[in-house]
């Protein structure tokens, strides 16, 4: 009944598909209602409900109907704050190496040799054969 729906003043997190009935929309903080652009099949009508956005989560519904059927699309709308509470950039900063000292190749060799001997000792204890007396 409806195809090629777009939100003119926000971003759909998923591309529109007429068989997907729930969407998340991100809008700028100063947006007060969603502006839709869509194409309808012949003799199809649209009724938009709750299209007044609050600062919290808003739920806007798009009722699409004709004589034979009705479909309801639900849009969960979130306003973007000017400050980002958590994001990829914040996580990347916390992963930065604080101490940039280089490890000498000799230390790496001793560490590898120690791990090798530890593995040999563990295998010998696990697979130790019992001797008969």
Helices and strands as residue ranges (DSSP letters): E 2-7, E 11-12, E 22-28, E 36-40, E 45-49, E 58-65, E 70-80, H 88-94, H 105-126
